[in-house]
Amino acid sequence: MKKLYYSIGEVSEITDIEPHVLRYWETIFNDLKPRKNKAGNRTYKEDDITLILKLKELIQEKKYSTAGAKKIIEGEETEKEISGTDPLSVEVKKDLQEVKLFLQKLKEKL
């Protein structure tokens, strides 16, 4: 289900990353700056979730340090071969995770 904005809890569910890690990554990665609404709650866009999934792949799956991941993300236009990330595959992973969460919630209601 596509939305304009996602809360930190929704992003945490979709990406399977704890909220405190998301807040920590905000302090490290300049490209990850979710807006805050009038109540002060973070609101993430689709692009933010895509970036978070790229970071998850680099840091948690490929075991890059945060500094190494930052170098790859910042130089992404010229170093796609190094990062090994494919924007399409990240998008597909995000969509599949959202479908999975939807089906799990649907199953709970049955």
Backbone as JSON Lines, residues from 0, in Angstrom:
{"i":0,"aa":"M","n":[0.83,-1.17,0.0],"ca":[0.0,0.0,0.0],"c":[0.88,1.25,0.0]}
{"i":1,"aa":"K","n":[0.81,1.98,-1.07],"ca":[1.61,3.19,-1.19],"c":[0.95,4.32,-0.42]}
{"i":2,"aa":"K","n":[1.76,5.05,0.32],"ca":[1.3,6.2,1.08],"c":[2.25,7.36,0.79]}
{"i":3,"aa":"L","n":[1.8,8.56,1.07],"ca":[2.68,9.72,0.91],"c":[3.7,9.78,2.03]}
{"i":4,"aa":"Y","n":[3.24,9.51,3.25],"ca":[4.11,9.6,4.42],"c":[3.93,8.38,5.31]}
{"i":5,"aa":"Y","n":[5.03,7.98,5.95],"ca":[5.02,6.85,6.86],"c":[5.56,7.3,8.21]}
{"i":6,"aa":"S","n":[5.01,6.76,9.28],"ca":[5.53,7.06,10.62],"c":[6.78,6.22,10.86]}
{"i":7,"aa":"I","n":[7.51,6.54,11.91],"ca":[8.72,5.79,12.23],"c":[8.37,4.34,12.57]}
{"i":8,"aa":"G","n":[7.21,4.12,13.19],"ca":[6.78,2.76,13.5],"c":[6.5,1.95,12.25]}
{"i":9,"aa":"E","n":[5.86,2.58,11.27],"ca":[5.57,1.9,10.01],"c":[6.86,1.59,9.26]}
{"i":10,"aa":"V","n":[7.78,2.53,9.25],"ca":[9.07,2.32,8.58],"c":[9.83,1.21,9.28]}
{"i":11,"aa":"S","n":[9.77,1.18,10.58],"ca":[10.43,0.13,11.35],"c":[9.87,-1.25,10.98]}
{"i":12,"aa":"E","n":[8.56,-1.33,10.83],"ca":[7.94,-2.6,10.43],"c":[8.34,-3.0,9.02]}
{"i":13,"aa":"I","n":[8.28,-2.06,8.1],"ca":[8.57,-2.33,6.69],"c":[10.02,-2.76,6.5]}
{"i":14,"aa":"T","n":[10.93,-2.08,7.17],"ca":[12.36,-2.34,6.96],"c":[12.95,-3.35,7.95]}
{"i":15,"aa":"D","n":[12.21,-3.65,8.99],"ca":[12.67,-4.54,10.06],"c":[13.93,-3.97,10.74]}
{"i":16,"aa":"I","n":[13.88,-2.65,10.97],"ca":[14.96,-1.95,11.67],"c":[14.34,-1.19,12.84]}
{"i":17,"aa":"E","n":[14.93,-1.33,14.0],"ca":[14.41,-0.69,15.2],"c":[14.4,0.83,15.07]}
{"i":18,"aa":"P","n":[13.4,1.5,15.66],"ca":[13.33,2.97,15.59],"c":[14.58,3.68,16.09]}
{"i":19,"aa":"H","n":[15.21,3.15,17.16],"ca":[16.41,3.83,17.67],"c":[17.56,3.78,16.66]}
{"i":20,"aa":"V","n":[17.61,2.72,15.85],"ca":[18.63,2.63,14.81],"c":[18.34,3.64,13.71]}
{"i":21,"aa":"L","n":[17.06,3.79,13.35],"ca":[16.68,4.78,12.34],"c":[17.06,6.18,12.8]}
{"i":22,"aa":"R","n":[16.8,6.49,14.07],"ca":[17.14,7.81,14.58],"c":[18.67,8.0,14.59]}
{"i":23,"aa":"Y","n":[19.41,6.95,14.92],"ca":[20.87,7.02,14.92],"c":[21.39,7.26,13.5]}
{"i":24,"aa":"W","n":[20.84,6.53,12.53],"ca":[21.28,6.7,11.14],"c":[21.03,8.11,10.66]}
{"i":25,"aa":"E","n":[19.99,8.76,11.15],"ca":[19.72,10.16,10.77],"c":[20.9,11.06,11.14]}
{"i":26,"aa":"T","n":[21.58,10.75,12.24],"ca":[22.69,11.58,12.69],"c":[23.94,11.36,11.84]}
{"i":27,"aa":"I","n":[24.01,10.23,11.16],"ca":[25.2,9.88,10.39],"c":[25.05,10.2,8.91]}
{"i":28,"aa":"F","n":[23.91,9.86,8.33],"ca":[23.71,9.96,6.89],"c":[22.94,11.23,6.55]}
{"i":29,"aa":"N","n":[23.61,12.13,5.83],"ca":[23.02,13.42,5.49],"c":[21.77,13.3,4.61]}
{"i":30,"aa":"D","n":[21.71,12.25,3.8],"ca":[20.57,12.07,2.9],"c":[19.32,11.58,3.62]}
{"i":31,"aa":"L","n":[19.48,11.09,4.84],"ca":[18.33,10.58,5.59],"c":[17.88,11.65,6.59]}
{"i":32,"aa":"K","n":[16.97,12.47,6.15],"ca":[16.43,13.55,6.98],"c":[14.91,13.6,6.84]}
{"i":33,"aa":"P","n":[14.2,12.71,7.56],"ca":[12.74,12.76,7.46],"c":[12.21,14.07,8.06]}
{"i":34,"aa":"R","n":[11.15,14.55,7.47],"ca":[10.53,15.76,8.01],"c":[9.79,15.43,9.29]}
{"i":35,"aa":"K","n":[9.48,16.46,10.03],"ca":[8.67,16.28,11.24],"c":[7.37,17.05,11.07]}
{"i":36,"aa":"N","n":[6.29,16.44,11.52],"ca":[5.0,17.12,11.42],"c":[4.84,18.11,12.57]}
{"i":37,"aa":"K","n":[3.69,18.74,12.67],"ca":[3.48,19.75,13.7],"c":[3.61,19.19,15.11]}
{"i":38,"aa":"A","n":[3.32,17.91,15.26],"ca":[3.44,17.28,16.58],"c":[4.88,16.86,16.87]}
{"i":39,"aa":"G","n":[5.78,17.02,15.9],"ca":[7.18,16.65,16.1],"c":[7.5,15.21,15.73]}
{"i":40,"aa":"N","n":[6.54,14.5,15.14],"ca":[6.75,13.1,14.73],"c":[7.4,13.05,13.36]}
{"i":41,"aa":"R","n":[8.32,12.11,13.19],"ca":[9.0,11.96,11.92],"c":[8.03,11.44,10.87]}
{"i":42,"aa":"T","n":[8.14,11.97,9.65],"ca":[7.35,11.48,8.53],"c":[8.31,11.13,7.4]}
{"i":43,"aa":"Y","n":[8.3,9.87,7.03],"ca":[9.2,9.35,6.0],"c":[8.47,9.24,4.67]}
{"i":44,"aa":"K","n":[9.2,9.49,3.58],"ca":[8.67,9.33,2.23],"c":[9.22,8.02,1.65]}
{"i":45,"aa":"E","n":[8.71,7.66,0.47],"ca":[9.17,6.44,-0.21],"c":[10.68,6.47,-0.42]}
{"i":46,"aa":"D","n":[11.22,7.63,-0.81],"ca":[12.66,7.74,-1.04],"c":[13.46,7.46,0.23]}
{"i":47,"aa":"D","n":[12.94,7.89,1.37],"ca":[13.61,7.63,2.64],"c":[13.66,6.13,2.92]}
{"i":48,"aa":"I","n":[12.56,5.44,2.65],"ca":[12.51,4.0,2.89],"c":[13.47,3.27,1.96]}
{"i":49,"aa":"T","n":[13.54,3.71,0.72],"ca":[14.48,3.11,-0.24],"c":[15.91,3.28,0.25]}
{"i":50,"aa":"L","n":[16.24,4.48,0.73],"ca":[17.57,4.73,1.26],"c":[17.85,3.85,2.49]}
{"i":51,"aa":"I","n":[16.87,3.73,3.37],"ca":[17.03,2.9,4.57],"c":[17.29,1.45,4.18]}
{"i":52,"aa":"L","n":[16.59,0.96,3.18],"ca":[16.81,-0.42,2.74],"c":[18.2,-0.59,2.11]}
{"i":53,"aa":"K","n":[18.69,0.43,1.41],"ca":[20.06,0.38,0.88],"c":[21.06,0.33,2.02]}
{"i":54,"aa":"L","n":[20.83,1.17,3.03],"ca":[21.72,1.18,4.19],"c":[21.68,-0.14,4.92]}
{"i":55,"aa":"K","n":[20.51,-0.71,5.05],"ca":[20.38,-2.01,5.72],"c":[21.17,-3.07,4.97]}
{"i":56,"aa":"E","n":[21.06,-3.05,3.64],"ca":[21.81,-4.02,2.84],"c":[23.31,-3.84,3.02]}
{"i":57,"aa":"L","n":[23.78,-2.61,2.97],"ca":[25.21,-2.35,3.11],"c":[25.72,-2.68,4.5]}
{"i":58,"aa":"I","n":[25.01,-2.21,5.53],"ca":[25.5,-2.32,6.9],"c":[25.23,-3.7,7.51]}
{"i":59,"aa":"Q","n":[24.02,-4.19,7.37],"ca":[23.66,-5.43,8.06],"c":[23.92,-6.68,7.23]}
{"i":60,"aa":"E","n":[23.75,-6.6,5.91],"ca":[23.92,-7.79,5.09],"c":[25.34,-7.91,4.53]}
{"i":61,"aa":"K","n":[25.88,-6.79,4.02],"ca":[27.22,-6.83,3.43],"c":[28.32,-6.46,4.43]}
{"i":62,"aa":"K","n":[27.92,-6.11,5.65],"ca":[28.83,-5.85,6.77],"c":[29.77,-4.67,6.56]}
{"i":63,"aa":"Y","n":[29.29,-3.63,5.87],"ca":[30.06,-2.39,5.78],"c":[29.95,-1.65,7.11]}
{"i":64,"aa":"S","n":[30.97,-0.88,7.44],"ca":[30.86,0.01,8.59],"c":[29.96,1.17,8.18]}
{"i":65,"aa":"T","n":[29.48,1.94,9.15],"ca":[28.65,3.1,8.8],"c":[29.47,4.1,7.99]}
{"i":66,"aa":"A","n":[30.75,4.23,8.3],"ca":[31.6,5.14,7.53],"c":[31.75,4.65,6.08]}
{"i":67,"aa":"G","n":[31.92,3.35,5.9],"ca":[32.02,2.79,4.56],"c":[30.73,2.94,3.78]}
{"i":68,"aa":"A","n":[29.61,2.7,4.45],"ca":[28.31,2.86,3.81],"c":[28.07,4.32,3.42]}
{"i":69,"aa":"K","n":[28.52,5.23,4.28],"ca":[28.36,6.66,4.0],"c":[29.13,7.04,2.74]}
{"i":70,"aa":"K","n":[30.35,6.53,2.6],"ca":[31.15,6.82,1.4],"c":[30.45,6.3,0.14]}
{"i":71,"aa":"I","n":[29.89,5.13,0.22],"ca":[29.21,4.55,-0.93],"c":[27.95,5.34,-1.27]}
{"i":72,"aa":"I","n":[27.16,5.68,-0.26],"ca":[25.92,6.42,-0.49],"c":[26.21,7.81,-1.05]}
{"i":73,"aa":"E","n":[27.2,8.48,-0.51],"ca":[27.52,9.84,-0.97],"c":[28.07,9.85,-2.38]}
{"i":74,"aa":"G","n":[28.78,8.81,-2.78],"ca":[29.35,8.74,-4.12],"c":[28.59,7.79,-5.03]}
{"i":75,"aa":"E","n":[27.34,7.58,-4.73],"ca":[26.55,6.55,-5.39],"c":[26.47,6.72,-6.92]}
{"i":76,"aa":"E","n":[26.38,7.93,-7.41],"ca":[26.26,8.13,-8.86],"c":[27.45,7.57,-9.62]}
{"i":77,"aa":"T","n":[28.63,7.65,-9.04],"ca":[29.82,7.21,-9.76],"c":[30.32,5.84,-9.33]}
{"i":78,"aa":"E","n":[29.78,5.3,-8.24],"ca":[30.32,4.04,-7.72],"c":[29.26,2.98,-7.52]}
{"i":79,"aa":"K","n":[28.32,2.86,-8.44],"ca":[27.27,1.85,-8.31],"c":[27.85,0.43,-8.33]}
{"i":80,"aa":"E","n":[28.93,0.25,-9.08],"ca":[29.53,-1.08,-9.14],"c":[30.06,-1.51,-7.77]}
{"i":81,"aa":"I","n":[30.62,-0.55,-7.02],"ca":[31.2,-0.86,-5.71],"c":[30.1,-1.23,-4.73]}
{"i":82,"aa":"S","n":[29.01,-0.46,-4.72],"ca":[27.96,-0.7,-3.74],"c":[27.23,-2.01,-4.01]}
{"i":83,"aa":"G","n":[27.14,-2.39,-5.28],"ca":[26.46,-3.63,-5.6],"c":[24.96,-3.56,-5.4]}
{"i":84,"aa":"T","n":[24.42,-2.37,-5.19],"ca":[22.99,-2.24,-4.97],"c":[22.3,-1.87,-6.26]}
{"i":85,"aa":"D","n":[21.15,-2.43,-6.46],"ca":[20.34,-2.14,-7.62],"c":[19.06,-1.5,-7.12]}
{"i":86,"aa":"P","n":[18.79,-0.24,-7.51],"ca":[17.6,0.45,-7.0],"c":[16.32,-0.33,-7.22]}
{"i":87,"aa":"L","n":[16.23,-1.06,-8.34],"ca":[15.04,-1.84,-8.6],"c":[14.89,-2.94,-7.57]}
{"i":88,"aa":"S","n":[15.96,-3.64,-7.25],"ca":[15.86,-4.73,-6.29],"c":[15.5,-4.21,-4.9]}
{"i":89,"aa":"V","n":[15.96,-3.03,-4.55],"ca":[15.61,-2.45,-3.26],"c":[14.12,-2.1,-3.25]}
{"i":90,"aa":"E","n":[13.64,-1.54,-4.34],"ca":[12.21,-1.22,-4.45],"c":[11.37,-2.48,-4.35]}
{"i":91,"aa":"V","n":[11.79,-3.52,-5.02],"ca":[11.04,-4.78,-4.99],"c":[11.03,-5.35,-3.58]}
{"i":92,"aa":"K","n":[12.17,-5.29,-2.89],"ca":[12.22,-5.77,-1.51],"c":[11.26,-5.0,-0.62]}
{"i":93,"aa":"K","n":[11.21,-3.68,-0.8],"ca":[10.32,-2.86,0.01],"c":[8.87,-3.22,-0.26]}
{"i":94,"aa":"D","n":[8.52,-3.35,-1.54],"ca":[7.15,-3.7,-1.89],"c":[6.76,-5.06,-1.36]}
{"i":95,"aa":"L","n":[7.66,-6.02,-1.46],"ca":[7.37,-7.36,-0.94],"c":[7.2,-7.35,0.57]}
{"i":96,"aa":"Q","n":[8.0,-6.56,1.27],"ca":[7.88,-6.47,2.72],"c":[6.54,-5.85,3.1]}
{"i":97,"aa":"E","n":[6.09,-4.84,2.34],"ca":[4.8,-4.23,2.62],"c":[3.66,-5.22,2.38]}
{"i":98,"aa":"V","n":[3.75,-6.0,1.31],"ca":[2.73,-7.01,1.03],"c":[2.72,-8.06,2.14]}
{"i":99,"aa":"K","n":[3.89,-8.46,2.59],"ca":[4.0,-9.44,3.67],"c":[3.33,-8.93,4.94]}
{"i":100,"aa":"L","n":[3.59,-7.68,5.3],"ca":[2.97,-7.11,6.5],"c":[1.45,-7.03,6.35]}
{"i":101,"aa":"F","n":[0.99,-6.65,5.16],"ca":[-0.44,-6.57,4.9],"c":[-1.08,-7.94,5.06]}
{"i":102,"aa":"L","n":[-0.46,-8.97,4.5],"ca":[-1.01,-10.33,4.59],"c":[-0.99,-10.85,6.02]}
{"i":103,"aa":"Q","n":[0.05,-10.51,6.77],"ca":[0.11,-10.94,8.16],"c":[-1.03,-10.32,8.97]}
{"i":104,"aa":"K","n":[-1.29,-9.04,8.74],"ca":[-2.38,-8.36,9.44],"c":[-3.73,-8.92,9.02]}
{"i":105,"aa":"L","n":[-3.86,-9.24,7.74],"ca":[-5.09,-9.83,7.25],"c":[-5.32,-11.19,7.87]}
{"i":106,"aa":"K","n":[-4.26,-11.98,7.98],"ca":[-4.34,-13.31,8.59],"c":[-4.78,-13.22,10.05]}
{"i":107,"aa":"E","n":[-4.26,-12.22,10.76],"ca":[-4.63,-12.04,12.17],"c":[-6.1,-11.73,12.32]}
{"i":108,"aa":"K","n":[-6.68,-11.05,11.35],"ca":[-8.09,-10.68,11.42],"c":[-9.01,-11.86,11.13]}
{"i":109,"aa":"L","n":[-8.49,-12.88,10.44],"ca":[-9.32,-14.05,10.09],"c":[-9.53,-14.98,11.25]}
